[in-house]
């Protein structure tokens, strides 16, 4: 497959290779699933880009794009960039303060918003945005391109007229434009402080996507389904990756996900861990209502699946090893694993019958899922592997064009986020900032260097000086461990490290991960900065706790003060976080140092839009409750 030099060539190649393949499908109000061909997408992107230029947009002008999941998002985003302007994407759930900051800070000349109501909202704020000249509407409420004044159809019509006079206008612009220059500013939602504008290039994204496709994250033969916000880096990688892979793709939402899985029958479902956690919890809750014999049978075959995956990895030489085992031990382990696989084979075949209803609910053809955005809990990872779904857990951030590492589809090492992409140079640094040799067993904050990196933070030179070292390596802020096989293991965020009063430093993520394996715990955050011991904020699995206690009418606001409920969590903490499970004395949580949160953490409040914990925000919201835990 030819390699695209820029986004214009990416769409041109797809249109030439697969002109009639219908993709970027969506379910309309009528229930009909429909999309566009790559030829239609290329024509729209070209026409809209020409329209932007015809109506006065110049090289480097910023255009804010406010839009949620939609097949039209990529048309608008690509058109802005193909016009040699700069896309500034964000979702419609953005607060007024963030709108004012992002449009004002980026000095956007224009804005393209998803619906008319979004335009009306922005018009009310326009007097506070002196640089914002025009606001256009992208689509109606059934994904058809908006028409009339102040619509993208107006831009596209102008563009088609322009192309009759200068048919090679956009091709000529892209033949001389620099793909290494700033093409987009993605303002990170962040866990604290004002959003930071991450400047990224077309070439950075194309390099990342080319490598990801070589690792089979999405293939030409795939049918992929996604429901993530398109302004987020991970979904941007998915959508532009689909264009590069030239495959079928459907955009869904949480309300129609079940029906879309059944009708579209995806082979690939890129998602964030929270979606898989919800699936896992839903299956486990449904299972609890079944007869004891059926529950026991399911768990038996779940253990069979997990044991099969474990021994398959050992037999094929991709089991998790922090430091390499001696060769005689490896050979012995391989022989034992082979014998176990032979014994397990009949049961493994039988497990297909047990897990068939799950696979049917997922469409029946799902083979793999790329998971990113945050760490996948081990219990969920183990579950998906046991039922036969390959989880390609990856790692990256907006600043690295979404991708740094990814599990190998043929040798996925459980418990890791895979090997760094080819072309990445990596360094580990300790808490003092000194470089640690990158070798099996090494641990430190990960610094990376690559042609995928951000160009810098927009108009924030003081931040650029902090995040880059003198050799051009970028500080990810994440603590990693290097395995014997060259894979990275996520060990926490350096900024999330809890410093106890006694001077001990604790990574909260491994503790949280262990607690999330409890059927009674849905969400959790470990706290303890400047305290003698750790504590925890626990969001219960409300249905499970009600079933276990029988307290169905007790308001959740009273659970924290109810001994029967507290006893459940005291036992869970004691059993899972102990010396026996591998934790040090200062990593333990005393029996009463926890608070039972009465409601779910919510995106935009306690969580980012990709369901990461906003730790500093949570500590502020629950400051009184945290203080009370330690009295």
N, C-alpha and C positions, 0 to 999 in steps of 0.2 A: 504494500500500500504506500502511495506517495505521501511524503510528509508535508504538512501545511506550514507555511512560514508565518502566517497570521490568521486571525479569525475569518477574514474574508475568504482566504484560500481553503480554510476548513469546511465552510459551507459549500463552496464551489466544487470541491472534491466529492463531497457527499452527494450533491446534486448530479454530478457527472456519473458517479459510480452506481448510485441507487436512486435514480430520479423518481421512480414510482413507488418507493417503499413508504407506506404511511406510518408515521411515528408521532411522538409527542401527543398522544391521544389523551382524551379526558371524557368523563361521563357527563353528558348534558342533562338538562332538567327532564327531558323526555325519556331518559334512561339509555339513549343511544350513545355508544362509544365511538368517537371519531377523532381524527387528527389531521395532520398535513403531510404531504410528501416532502422529501428533502428538496425536490425541485421547487415546490411552492415556498418552502422556508427560505431558500436562497434568494428567490425573487423578491420576497417581502423584505428581507434584511437589506438587500441592495437598493430597493425602491425607497425604503424608509431612510436609509443612510443618505441617499441622494436628496431626499426631501429635507432632511436636517440641514444639509449644505445649501440647498436652494433657498431656505428660509432664514439663512444668516448665521448658522452655527459654524464656527471656525475651529481650526486645529487647537486642541488643548482645552476648549471650553468644557466646563463641567455641567452635566445634566443629572439631576437627582431622579432616581427611578424607585418609586414607592409601590411595591407590589408583592403579593403573597404567591403561593404555588399556582401557576397558570402556564398553559402552553404558549402564551403570548409573551411571557417574561423574557425568554431567551431571544425572541425576535427583537424586542426593544433594546435589550442589553447589548446584543451583538451589533445592531444598527448604530447605536451610539459610538461604539468602539470602531466599527468599520468606517464611520464618518470621520475618524481621527479625532473624535472628542473623547471625553473621559466620563465613564459611567460611575455614578455614586448610588449604589443600590441600598435599599432598606425595606422592611416590611410595614404593612399598614397598621400594625399594632404599636408602632413607635409613639412615644409620648410627644406632646406638643413641645416640651422643653428640648427633647432630642431632635425633633424636626428643625426647630429654630437653630440649634447648635450645628447640626450636620449641613443644612443648606447654607447657613451663614458662614460657617468655618470653611466650607469647600468653595464658597462664592459661586454657587451654581447659577447659571444664567436662566436655565429652563428646568422644569420638573415634569416628569411623566408619571401620572398616578393611575392606580388600577381602575377605580370606579368614579362616577360622578360625585358621590358623597365624599370621596377623598379630595377631589378638587375643591368642593365647597369648604371643606375643613381647612385646606391650605390657603384658600382665598382670604379667610378670616385672619390668617397669620401674615399675609403678604406685606402688610404695611410695616412689619418688623423685619422684612427681608428686602432691603433696597436693591440688591443685585438681581433678584429673581424677576425676570421679565415676563415669562409665559408659563402657563400650566396646561398640559394636555391630558386627556383621558385615554387610557389604553383599551378598555373593553367594557361590554355590558355585563349583566349579572349571569350570563350563560356562555361566557368565554368567546363571544363574537367580538371582533374588533369594533371599537366605538366609532360612530359616524357623526358627521355634522361639525359645527364650529368647535374649536378647541379639542379636537380628537386626533388620534394617530392616523386615522384615515385621511384627514386633511394633509398631514405630513406625507403620507404615502402617495396621495394623488399628485402633490407638488413634485415628488420625486420621480414618478413615472413620466410626468411631463418633461422634467429636466432630462431624463434619460433618452427621450426621443430626439433631443437636440445634441446631447453629449453621451452617447451610449456607453462609452468607456470611462466615464467620470470616476466612478468608485474604484474600478480596477486600476486606473492610473494613480489615484490617491494612495491606494494600498501598495502599489509597486514601489513607491518612494518613501512611504511612512516607515518609521523605525519601530519594529515590534518589541524592542527592548525598552522603549520609553513608557511613561506612565499611561496606562489604559483604563485603570479603575482605581477608585479610592473606596475601600470597604471599611466602614466604621465598625469596629468591634464592639459588640454589646458589652463585653467585659464583665467582671465581677465587682469592680469598684471604680469610682472616679468617672470623669468625662470620657465619652467614646474617643478612641484613637483612630485616625484615618490612615489605614494601611495602603500604601501606594504599590500597585502590582502591575506587571507587564504581560503582554500577550505571550511573549516567548517563554516566560517563566511558567505560565499555565500549560502551554503546549508541551514543554519538556516534561512536566509532571504527568500530564495525561498520556503521553507516548509511553513512558515507563510503566504507568499503571496498567495500560492495555497490554503491554508485553507480559505483565504478570497476571493477565487474564481476569482482572477485576470486573471488566465488562468485555464481552466478545461479540463479534458480528452475528453469531447464531443465537445470542441471548434475546429474551424479551424481559425488559427491566421495568420495575415499578418503584415509584418513590413518592413520599408525601412530605418531604422536608422543605423548609423555607428557602427559596432560591437565592436570596441575598446572602445566605450563609455559605462560607467557603466550601464546605463539604458537598452541598447540593450543586453549587456551581461546577465543581469537578465532575459530578455525576452527569449533569445535563450536557456540558460541553464534551464529556467523555462519550456520551451516546452519539453525538454528531461525528466524533472521530471514529468510533467503532462502527457507525452506520447500521444501527440495530433498531428494533422496535422498542418503544418506550411509552409508558403511561404515567400520568400524574394523577394521584389520588388524594384523598383527605381522610381524616380520622373517622368521619361519618359514613363514608361509602367504602372504606378499606376492605371490609369483609366481602362485600359483593364484587368489588373490583378484583380481589385476589381470585375469587371463584370464576369470574368471567374472562379475565385477561390471562390467567394462568402463567404468571411470571416464572422465569428460571432464575432471576436475580432480583434481590430486594435490598438495595442499599438503605441503611437506616442507622439511627442512633441507638445506643444501649437501652434507653428508656422504653422504646417501642418493644424491644425483645423482652424486657423485664415485664411489661404489661401482658404480653403473650404468655410468658411463663406463669405469672401469677394467676391469669385467667384460667389456664389449664389446670393448675394445682387446686384452685378453688372449686372448679367443676368436678374434679376428681374426688374431692372431699365428700361430695353428695352421693357418690356411687357406693355400692355395696362393698363391705370390707374385703371380700375375695377379689373383686375387680380392682380395688386399689392396690392390693398386695401384688397382683399379677402385673399391673402397670409398673410399679416400683421395681419389681424383679427384672423386667425387661429393660427398664431404664438403667439398672446396674449392669445388665448384660451389654447394653450399648456403650456405656462408659468404659467398661472393662475392655471391650473390643477396640475402642478408639485408643485407649492407653497402650494396649499391646501391639496394635497396628503401628503406632508411632515408634515403639521400641524396636520392633522387628525391621522396620524400614529406616531406622537410624535418625529419626527426627523427634525423639522424645526430649523433654526439657532437661537439660544438664547445665548447671551453672558453671561448673568446671568439668572438664572431660574425664570420664571414668577410664581406668586402666583398660587396655585392649582385651585382656582375658575376661574381665568382668563384662565388657560390652558384648563379647561373643557368647558368654554364658547367658546373659540377659536376653540376647536375641534368640537363642535356642529355646529358652523357657517361654518367651513370648510366642514363638512359632507354634509350640505345642499347645499353648492356651488358645490360640486362634483356631487351631484345628478342632479343639474340643468345643469352642464357642460357636463354630460355624452354623450348626443346625439351629441353635437358639437365635443367632443373629438373623438368619433367614426368617424364622418365626416371628421375630420382633417387628418385621415389616407389616404383619397383620395387625399387631397391637397399635402401632403408630400410624397406620393408614388413615384413620379419621383426622389426625392432625395435618398430615400432608394434603389430604383432600381439602381441608379448610383453607390451606395456603395455596390452593390452586392445583395441586397434584404434580407440579413440575419443578418446584423450587429446589435448586441445587446448592445455591450459595448466597451469602449475604456479606457485603462489605459493611463493617460496623466502624463508625468513627464519631468524633465529637467529644467523647469522654470514654473512660475506662469501662469495659464490659465486665460486670460482676462474674466471678468464677463460677458460681452456681448456675448462672444462665448460660455461660460458655459451655460448661459440662453438659447441661441439658440439651442444648442444640446439637452438640456433637453426638450425643448419645442417640438422638432420634434421626440422625443422618443428614443434618444440614451443616455444610461447611461454613464456618464463620471466618471471614478474612478480616480479622481485626487490624485496623491500621492506626497510624498515629500521624498527626500533623497539626497545623494551625493556620490561621489566615495568613500570617506572615511568611509562610513557606509554600504559598499556593496550595494550601490544604494538605499536602502530602509530604511525609518524610520517610515513613516505613510502612510495610504491609506484609502480612503473612503470605507465604507462598501457597497458592491454591493446591499444589500437589504435595506439599510438605508443611502443612500448617502446624506450627509448634504452639500447643495450648499454653496459656499463661503468658504469652508474649505479644508484642505488637509488630513482630516480624523484623526483617532485616532492613537497614537503611537502603533507600533507592540507589542504584548506580549513579555516580556523579556527586554523591554527598560525601563530604569530608566531615568527620565528627571528632569532637573532643569532649572529655569529661573534666570537670573542675570540682574541687572540694569546696567546703564552706568558706575557706580562706581565699578562694579564687585561684588556687594553684592547680596546675594541670595534673590529672591523674592518668597514668598509662591505660589506654583502652585495650583491655585484655580480659579473658574469661574471669568472671567474678568481680570485675571492677564496678564501682558505683560512684556516681557523681552527677552533677547538673550537666545536662546535655547542651553542648554548643555545636552549631552546624554551619557549614559553608556550602553553597550551591548556587547554580544559576536560576534556581526557583525562588530565591529569597526576595523579600520586599525591597523596594528601592529606598525605603525609609518611611517615617511617619510624616504625614502631610503637615507642613508648617510647624513641626515640633523637633527642631534640630537638637534640643537638649535631651530628648529621649533617644535619638539616634546614637548619641555619644555613649549612652548607658548600655544599650542592647547589643552594640557591636564592639568587639575587641579590636586591637590594633591590626590584627591579621584578617579582619573581615568576617570573623565567626560571629554568629548570632546566638544570643542567650535565649533558649527556649523556656527557661524557668522550671523545667521538669527534671526530676531526679530519675535516672535510669540505671539499670544493672545490665551488663553485657554477659550474654550466655556463651557457652562453649561453642555453639553453632553460629555465633555471630548475630543472633537475634537480640532485640532490645526488650527488657522487661520494665514496665512502668512501676516506679516505686513511690510516686507522690510528686507534689509540686514543691519546689524549694521555698516558694512564698507561702505555701500552706503549712510548712513545718511548724509544729507547736513547740514552743520553748517553755518548758515547765520551770517552776520557781527554783527547783534544785539544779537547774542548768542542763537537764536532759533534753535532747531534741527528739521529737516523735513525729513520724509520718502518719497522718490520720487515715490515708486511703486503705492500707492493708487491714486496719482495724474495722473500718466501715464496710469493706468488702466482706469480711468474715461475718459481721452482724447482718448484712443484707441476705445472707444465706438462710436466715431464720424465716419461717413461714409467717411469723407474727410481725415482722418489721418490713415496712414498705420503703421508707426513706430514713436516713440517719446522717447526722453530722457530729463528729467528735470535736470537743472543745477542750480548753485547758491552759491557754496562754497565761503565763505568770501565776499559775495555780500549783498547788502541791501535787495534785493528781489530775488525771483526765476525767472528763464527763461526757455525756452524750445527749443530744436532742433527738428524740425518736418519734417518727411518724409511723403509727401502727398500720398494720393491715386490718382495717376496722372490722371487716366481715369475719376474719379468723378469730379475732379477740372476742367478738360478740358470741361466736359459736362456742368458744372455749369456756367462757365465763357465764353465759346465759344472761348477761346484763344488756339485753337488747333495747331497753327503754332508757338506760342511763345516758344522759348527754355526754358527749365526748369531752366537753370542757371540764367534767368532774373526774375523768379517768386518772389524771395525775395524782389525785388525792384518794384514790380507791385502792385499798390494800390488795384486793384480789387481782386487779389489773397490773399493779406494780410488781406483784410477785412473778407474773409471767415474764416480764422483761428482766427482772433481777436474775431469774434462772437462765434466761437466754444469754445474758451478758456473761454470767459466771461460767457457763458451759463452753462458750465459744471464744472468750478472751481469757486465756489462762496460761499457766506455764506449760500445761500438757499440750496446748495447741500451738506452742512455739513463741509465746509473747514474754517479754522481759517484765520484771516487777513494775517498772515505771510506765509500762504500756497497759497495765490493767486498769479497769474502771471499777472503783469501789461500789459496793452493792446498792447504795442509794443515790449515787451521783448521776442521775439522769432525769430528764424532763420529758413527759409524754405530750407531744404536740397534738392539739385537738383537731387539726385539719391538715390536708395535703399541702406540701410546698407547691407554689404555683409559678409557672413561667412568667417572667416579667416582674416578679416580686422576690421570692426566695431563690428562684432558679433563673438561669439565662434561658434564652429561647431554644437552646439545644440541651436543656435540662442539666446543665452543670450547676453545682451549688454556688450561690453567691455568698461566700463565707462571711465576708465583712458585713454584708447587708443582714444576713441571718443573725449574726452576733448583735447587731444593733436592735433588730426587731425583738429578739428574745433576751435582751440584756438583763431585765429584772428576773426572768426565770433562771437564767444561768447563775446570777448572783445568789438566788435562793437555793440552788442545788448545793452550793458550797457552805451554807450556813450550818 
